[in-house]
Structure formats: structure tokens, C-alpha cells
Amino acid sequence: MTEEKDRRVALKIMMGDQEREVTFDELVLSNNLAQEALVRLLVEKKIFKPEELAKEMARVRKERYRTPQDLPPKEGT
């Protein structure tokens, strides 16, 4: 990969008088770390069990990600 593709900027943030570019890779990593920390805290505090999270993730996946076979047939076909 070229350096340019590696540095695809997702957003720019201002910190005081300095501008910082955040790449897609940095944004994804930051989101993953935050999500993992949140899940660990919720499990540790017994808000939910890991099994419940897995079940809910499967439910959301089924709702959001459909195969062509899951879609209703088009009219006239």
C-alpha cells in the first residue's frame, strides 16, 4: 500500500490552536478499544452476561445484514 492510502483522513480535530488529522485506521482502533472497555465494565458490573451480548449481536446482525435470499421478491418477477 502506498503512504497516501495508509493516511486516509477520516476527520480533523482541533486541540487548542493545533489541528490534528485522524485516519480511518486510528478511528477504528479507538472505537474498538472504547467498545471493548465498555463491554468489560458492563460484564464486570454484572449489567449483562457475555452470552447475552453474543445473542444480541446475532440478533442485530440478522436484522442489519441480509442475504439476497432474505429480501422479498421484486414485483413482476
C-alpha positions in Angstrom: 0.0 0.0 0.0 1.1 3.5 -0.6 1.7 6.0 2.1 -1.2 8.1 0.8 -3.7 5.2 1.1 -2.4 4.5 4.6 -3.1 8.1 5.6 -6.7 8.4 4.5 -8.0 11.1 6.8 -11.4 10.3 8.5 -11.7 13.6 10.3 -9.8 16.6 11.6 -9.9 17.8 15.2 -8.8 21.0 16.8 -6.9 20.8 20.0 -6.3 24.4 21.2 -4.8 26.1 18.2 -3.5 22.9 16.6 -5.3 20.8 14.0 -4.8 17.0 14.0 -5.8 14.6 11.3 -7.3 11.3 12.4 -7.0 8.4 10.0 -9.7 5.8 9.4 -7.3 3.2 11.0 -6.9 5.3 14.1 -10.6 5.9 14.3 -11.4 2.2 14.0 -8.8 1.3 16.7 -10.1 3.9 19.0 -13.7 2.8 18.6 -12.7 -0.9 19.2 -10.8 -0.1 22.3 -13.6 2.0 23.7 -16.2 -0.7 22.9 -14.1 -3.4 24.5 -13.6 -1.4 27.6 -17.3 -0.6 27.8 -18.3 -4.3 27.4 -15.7 -5.4 30.0 -17.1 -2.8 32.5 -20.7 -3.8 31.9 -19.9 -7.5 32.3 -17.8 -6.8 35.4 -20.6 -4.9 37.0 -23.0 -7.7 36.0 -25.2 -5.5 33.9 -25.2 -8.3 31.3 -23.5 -11.6 30.7 -21.2 -12.3 27.7 -23.7 -14.8 26.4 -26.4 -12.1 26.3 -24.1 -9.9 24.3 -23.4 -12.6 21.8 -27.1 -13.3 21.5 -27.9 -9.7 20.9 -25.1 -9.3 18.4 -26.5 -12.2 16.5 -30.0 -10.6 16.5 -28.7 -7.3 15.3 -26.6 -9.0 12.6 -29.7 -10.8 11.4 -31.6 -7.5 11.3 -28.9 -5.5 9.6 -27.1 -7.9 7.3 -29.3 -9.7 4.9 -28.5 -12.0 2.0 -30.3 -11.6 -1.3 -32.4 -14.7 -0.3 -33.7 -12.8 2.7 -35.1 -9.9 0.7 -38.7 -10.0 -0.6 -39.1 -10.8 -4.3 -39.4 -7.8 -6.6 -42.7 -7.1 -8.2 -43.1 -8.7 -11.6 -40.5 -11.4 -11.1 
